[in-house]
Amino acid sequence: MKWLLRLPRLARFLVYYVWEIILSNLKVAYDIVTPDYFMKPGVVAVPLTVKSDFQIFLVANFITMTPGTLSMDVSNDKKTLYVHAMYIDDETEIKQSLKNGIEAAVIRLFAD
C-alpha cells in the first residue's frame, strides 16, 4: 500500500527527468551544429546527501543517462560523487544544479 502513495512522486520525477533529458539534448545538439566551441569539460566532486547504496546508484545512473554528464566514481566513504561534465562555466553552479536537481528529486522520491 505504501508504494501506491509513491506513484504521484514517481510521475513527477519522470516528468522532471524527461524534461532534463530534453534540455540536455538540445544543449549538446546546439553545440554540435554550431561552428563555435562551447564545451568546457571537466570533473567536479559533488557532495552527496543520499546515504543508501541504492539511492547513490540511482543518482549516479540518472546523471550518466543525461547527455553531457557522466558519473565517474564514488568516494570510499560514499560522501562524494565524481562527475565529468561537458559544460563547466561555474563549478559551484554545476554542483548545486546536480544537488538541487537529480539528487533532490531522488530524495523526494524516497521521502517517507
SEZATI-565499 format. One line per 3 residues: number of its first residue (from 1); their letters; for each residue x, y, z of N, C-alpha, C, O. Coordinates in nm, 2 decimals. Example, Ala and Ser with C-alpha at 12.3 -4.5 7.8 and 13.67 -1.06 7.14 Angstrom:
1	AS	1.32/-0.57/0.78/1.23/-0.45/0.78/1.32/-0.33/0.78/1.42/-0.33/0.85 | 1.28/-0.22/0.71/1.37/-0.11/0.71/1.29/0.00/0.79/1.34/0.11/0.80
END
This chain:
1	MKW	0.08/-0.12/0.00/0.00/0.00/0.00/0.09/0.13/0.00/0.05/0.23/-0.05 | 0.20/0.12/0.06/0.29/0.23/0.07/0.34/0.27/-0.07/0.36/0.39/-0.10 | 0.36/0.17/-0.16/0.41/0.20/-0.29/0.30/0.28/-0.37/0.34/0.36/-0.46
4	LLR	0.17/0.27/-0.34/0.07/0.34/-0.40/0.08/0.49/-0.38/0.04/0.57/-0.46 | 0.12/0.53/-0.26/0.14/0.67/-0.22/0.26/0.73/-0.30/0.27/0.85/-0.31 | 0.35/0.64/-0.34/0.47/0.70/-0.41/0.44/0.71/-0.56/0.53/0.77/-0.63
7	LPR	0.33/0.67/-0.61/0.31/0.68/-0.76/0.30/0.82/-0.81/0.36/0.85/-0.91 | 0.24/0.92/-0.73/0.24/1.06/-0.78/0.38/1.11/-0.78/0.42/1.19/-0.87 | 0.46/1.08/-0.68/0.60/1.12/-0.67/0.68/1.07/-0.79/0.76/1.14/-0.85
10	LAR	0.66/0.94/-0.82/0.72/0.88/-0.94/0.69/0.95/-1.07/0.77/0.97/-1.15 | 0.56/0.98/-1.08/0.51/1.05/-1.20/0.58/1.19/-1.21/0.62/1.23/-1.32 | 0.59/1.26/-1.10/0.65/1.39/-1.10/0.80/1.38/-1.14/0.86/1.46/-1.21
13	FLV	0.86/1.28/-1.08/1.00/1.25/-1.11/1.03/1.22/-1.26/1.12/1.28/-1.32 | 0.94/1.14/-1.31/0.96/1.10/-1.46/0.94/1.22/-1.55/1.01/1.24/-1.64 | 0.84/1.31/-1.52/0.82/1.43/-1.59/0.94/1.52/-1.58/0.99/1.57/-1.68
16	YYV	0.99/1.54/-1.46/1.11/1.62/-1.44/1.23/1.57/-1.51/1.30/1.64/-1.58 | 1.25/1.44/-1.51/1.37/1.38/-1.57/1.36/1.38/-1.72/1.46/1.41/-1.79 | 1.25/1.36/-1.78/1.23/1.37/-1.92/1.26/1.51/-1.97/1.32/1.53/-2.07
19	WEI	1.21/1.61/-1.89/1.24/1.75/-1.93/1.39/1.78/-1.92/1.44/1.84/-2.01 | 1.46/1.72/-1.82/1.61/1.74/-1.81/1.68/1.68/-1.93/1.77/1.73/-1.98 | 1.63/1.56/-1.97/1.69/1.49/-2.09/1.67/1.58/-2.21/1.76/1.59/-2.29
22	ILS	1.55/1.63/-2.23/1.52/1.72/-2.35/1.61/1.84/-2.35/1.68/1.87/-2.45 | 1.62/1.91/-2.24/1.71/2.03/-2.23/1.86/1.99/-2.26/1.92/2.06/-2.33 | 1.90/1.88/-2.20/2.04/1.84/-2.22/2.07/1.81/-2.36/2.17/1.84/-2.42
25	NLK	1.98/1.74/-2.42/1.99/1.70/-2.57/2.00/1.83/-2.65/2.08/1.83/-2.75 | 1.91/1.92/-2.62/1.91/2.05/-2.70/2.05/2.12/-2.69/2.10/2.17/-2.79 | 2.10/2.12/-2.57/2.23/2.19/-2.54/2.34/2.12/-2.62/2.42/2.19/-2.68
28	VAY	2.35/1.99/-2.61/2.45/1.92/-2.68/2.43/1.93/-2.83/2.53/1.95/-2.91 | 2.31/1.92/-2.88/2.28/1.93/-3.03/2.32/2.07/-3.08/2.38/2.08/-3.19 | 2.29/2.17/-3.00/2.32/2.31/-3.04/2.48/2.32/-3.05/2.53/2.39/-3.15
31	DIV	2.55/2.26/-2.96/2.69/2.27/-2.97/2.75/2.20/-3.09/2.85/2.24/-3.14 | 2.68/2.09/-3.13/2.73/2.01/-3.24/2.70/2.09/-3.37/2.79/2.09/-3.46 | 2.59/2.15/-3.39/2.55/2.21/-3.52/2.61/2.35/-3.54/2.60/2.41/-3.65
34	TPD	2.66/2.42/-3.43/2.71/2.55/-3.45/2.86/2.54/-3.46/2.93/2.45/-3.41 | 2.92/2.64/-3.54/3.07/2.63/-3.56/3.15/2.67/-3.44/3.27/2.63/-3.43 | 3.09/2.74/-3.34/3.16/2.78/-3.22/3.18/2.66/-3.12/3.10/2.56/-3.13
37	YFM	3.28/2.67/-3.04/3.31/2.56/-2.94/3.27/2.61/-2.81/3.33/2.70/-2.75 | 3.16/2.55/-2.75/3.10/2.60/-2.62/3.14/2.51/-2.51/3.13/2.55/-2.39 | 3.20/2.39/-2.54/3.23/2.30/-2.43/3.35/2.35/-2.35/3.45/2.40/-2.40
40	KPG	3.33/2.32/-2.22/3.44/2.35/-2.12/3.43/2.22/-2.03/3.39/2.23/-1.91 | 3.49/2.11/-2.07/3.47/1.99/-2.00/3.56/1.99/-1.87/3.66/2.06/-1.87 | 3.52/1.91/-1.78/3.60/1.89/-1.66/3.53/1.80/-1.56/3.42/1.75/-1.59
43	VVA	3.59/1.77/-1.45/3.54/1.68/-1.35/3.51/1.76/-1.22/3.60/1.85/-1.18 | 3.40/1.74/-1.16/3.36/1.81/-1.04/3.33/1.70/-0.93/3.28/1.59/-0.96 | 3.36/1.74/-0.81/3.33/1.65/-0.69/3.20/1.70/-0.63/3.20/1.81/-0.57
46	VPL	3.10/1.62/-0.64/2.97/1.66/-0.59/2.94/1.59/-0.45/2.94/1.47/-0.45 | 2.93/1.67/-0.35/2.90/1.61/-0.22/2.76/1.55/-0.22/2.66/1.61/-0.27 | 2.75/1.43/-0.17/2.62/1.36/-0.17/2.54/1.37/-0.04/2.60/1.37/0.07
49	TVK	2.41/1.39/-0.05/2.33/1.39/0.07/2.26/1.25/0.09/2.24/1.21/0.20 | 2.24/1.18/-0.03/2.18/1.05/-0.02/2.27/0.96/0.05/2.40/0.97/0.04 | 2.22/0.86/0.12/2.30/0.77/0.21/2.30/0.63/0.16/2.41/0.56/0.16
52	SDF	2.19/0.57/0.11/2.18/0.43/0.08/2.25/0.40/-0.05/2.26/0.49/-0.14 | 2.30/0.28/-0.06/2.37/0.24/-0.19/2.28/0.25/-0.31/2.32/0.29/-0.42 | 2.15/0.22/-0.29/2.05/0.22/-0.40/2.03/0.36/-0.44/2.02/0.39/-0.56
55	QIF	2.01/0.46/-0.35/1.99/0.60/-0.39/2.12/0.66/-0.46/2.10/0.73/-0.55 | 2.23/0.62/-0.41/2.36/0.66/-0.48/2.36/0.61/-0.62/2.40/0.68/-0.71 | 2.32/0.48/-0.63/2.32/0.41/-0.76/2.22/0.49/-0.85/2.26/0.52/-0.97
58	LVA	2.10/0.52/-0.81/2.01/0.60/-0.89/2.06/0.73/-0.93/2.05/0.77/-1.05 | 2.11/0.81/-0.84/2.16/0.94/-0.87/2.27/0.93/-0.97/2.27/1.00/-1.07 | 2.37/0.84/-0.95/2.48/0.83/-1.04/2.43/0.79/-1.18/2.48/0.84/-1.28
61	NFI	2.34/0.70/-1.19/2.29/0.65/-1.32/2.20/0.75/-1.39/2.21/0.77/-1.51 | 2.12/0.82/-1.32/2.04/0.93/-1.38/2.13/1.04/-1.43/2.10/1.10/-1.54 | 2.24/1.07/-1.36/2.33/1.17/-1.41/2.40/1.12/-1.54/2.42/1.19/-1.63
64	TMT	2.44/0.99/-1.54/2.51/0.93/-1.66/2.41/0.93/-1.78/2.46/0.95/-1.89 | 2.29/0.90/-1.76/2.19/0.89/-1.87/2.15/1.03/-1.92/2.09/1.04/-2.03 | 2.19/1.14/-1.85/2.16/1.27/-1.90/2.28/1.31/-2.00/2.39/1.31/-1.95
67	PGT	2.25/1.35/-2.12/2.35/1.39/-2.21/2.44/1.51/-2.16/2.39/1.60/-2.10 | 2.57/1.49/-2.17/2.66/1.60/-2.13/2.72/1.57/-1.99/2.81/1.65/-1.95 | 2.68/1.47/-1.92/2.73/1.44/-1.79/2.76/1.29/-1.78/2.69/1.21/-1.85
70	LSM	2.86/1.25/-1.70/2.89/1.11/-1.68/2.94/1.09/-1.53/3.04/1.16/-1.49 | 2.88/1.01/-1.46/2.93/0.97/-1.33/3.05/0.89/-1.34/3.05/0.79/-1.41 | 3.16/0.92/-1.27/3.28/0.85/-1.28/3.31/0.76/-1.17/3.35/0.64/-1.19
73	DVS	3.29/0.81/-1.05/3.33/0.73/-0.93/3.26/0.79/-0.81/3.22/0.90/-0.80 | 3.25/0.70/-0.70/3.20/0.74/-0.57/3.32/0.72/-0.47/3.39/0.62/-0.48 | 3.34/0.82/-0.39/3.44/0.81/-0.29/3.42/0.69/-0.20/3.31/0.64/-0.19
76	NDK	3.52/0.64/-0.13/3.51/0.52/-0.05/3.42/0.54/0.07/3.35/0.45/0.11 | 3.41/0.67/0.12/3.31/0.70/0.23/3.17/0.73/0.18/3.08/0.76/0.26 | 3.15/0.72/0.05/3.02/0.74/-0.01/2.96/0.88/0.01/2.84/0.90/0.01
79	KTL	3.05/0.98/0.03/3.00/1.11/0.05/3.02/1.20/-0.07/2.98/1.32/-0.07 | 3.10/1.16/-0.17/3.13/1.24/-0.29/3.11/1.16/-0.41/3.16/1.04/-0.42 | 3.05/1.22/-0.51/3.03/1.16/-0.64/3.11/1.24/-0.74/3.10/1.37/-0.75
82	YVH	3.20/1.18/-0.82/3.28/1.25/-0.92/3.21/1.24/-1.05/3.18/1.13/-1.10 | 3.19/1.36/-1.11/3.11/1.37/-1.23/3.19/1.44/-1.34/3.25/1.55/-1.31 | 3.19/1.39/-1.46/3.25/1.46/-1.57/3.14/1.53/-1.64/3.04/1.47/-1.67
85	AMY	3.16/1.66/-1.66/3.05/1.74/-1.73/3.12/1.81/-1.85/3.23/1.85/-1.85 | 3.04/1.82/-1.96/3.09/1.88/-2.08/3.09/2.03/-2.07/3.17/2.10/-2.14 | 3.00/2.09/-1.99/2.99/2.23/-1.98/3.00/2.28/-1.84/2.91/2.28/-1.76
88	IDD	3.13/2.32/-1.80/3.15/2.37/-1.67/3.19/2.52/-1.68/3.31/2.55/-1.70 | 3.09/2.61/-1.68/3.12/2.75/-1.67/3.16/2.79/-1.53/3.24/2.87/-1.51 | 3.08/2.74/-1.44/3.10/2.77/-1.29/3.08/2.63/-1.22/2.98/2.57/-1.22
91	ETE	3.19/2.59/-1.15/3.19/2.46/-1.08/3.09/2.46/-0.97/3.02/2.36/-0.95 | 3.07/2.57/-0.90/2.97/2.57/-0.79/2.83/2.56/-0.85/2.75/2.49/-0.79 | 2.81/2.62/-0.96/2.67/2.62/-1.02/2.64/2.47/-1.07/2.53/2.43/-1.05
94	IKQ	2.74/2.40/-1.12/2.72/2.26/-1.16/2.69/2.18/-1.04/2.59/2.10/-1.05 | 2.76/2.19/-0.93/2.74/2.11/-0.81/2.60/2.14/-0.76/2.52/2.04/-0.73 | 2.56/2.27/-0.75/2.43/2.30/-0.70/2.32/2.25/-0.79/2.21/2.20/-0.75
97	SLK	2.34/2.26/-0.92/2.24/2.21/-1.02/2.22/2.06/-1.00/2.11/2.01/-1.01 | 2.33/1.98/-0.98/2.31/1.84/-0.96/2.25/1.80/-0.83/2.16/1.71/-0.82 | 2.29/1.88/-0.72/2.23/1.85/-0.59/2.09/1.89/-0.58/2.00/1.82/-0.53
100	NGI	2.05/2.01/-0.64/1.92/2.06/-0.63/1.83/2.00/-0.74/1.70/2.01/-0.73 | 1.89/1.93/-0.83/1.81/1.87/-0.94/1.79/1.72/-0.92/1.70/1.68/-0.85 | 1.88/1.64/-0.98/1.86/1.50/-0.98/1.87/1.44/-0.83/1.78/1.36/-0.80
103	EAA	1.96/1.48/-0.76/1.97/1.43/-0.62/1.85/1.46/-0.54/1.80/1.38/-0.47 | 1.81/1.59/-0.54/1.69/1.63/-0.47/1.56/1.55/-0.51/1.48/1.52/-0.43 | 1.55/1.53/-0.64/1.44/1.45/-0.70/1.44/1.31/-0.65/1.33/1.25/-0.61
106	VIR	1.56/1.25/-0.64/1.57/1.11/-0.59/1.53/1.11/-0.44/1.46/1.02/-0.39 | 1.58/1.21/-0.36/1.54/1.22/-0.22/1.39/1.23/-0.20/1.33/1.17/-0.12 | 1.33/1.32/-0.28/1.18/1.34/-0.27/1.11/1.21/-0.31/1.00/1.18/-0.25
109	LFA	1.16/1.13/-0.40/1.10/1.01/-0.45/1.09/0.91/-0.33/1.00/0.83/-0.32 | 1.20/0.91/-0.25/1.20/0.81/-0.14/1.17/0.87/0.00/1.18/0.80/0.10 | 1.12/0.99/0.00/1.08/1.05/0.13/0.96/0.98/0.19/0.87/0.94/0.12
112	D	0.97/0.96/0.32/0.85/0.89/0.39/0.75/0.99/0.43/0.65/0.95/0.49
END
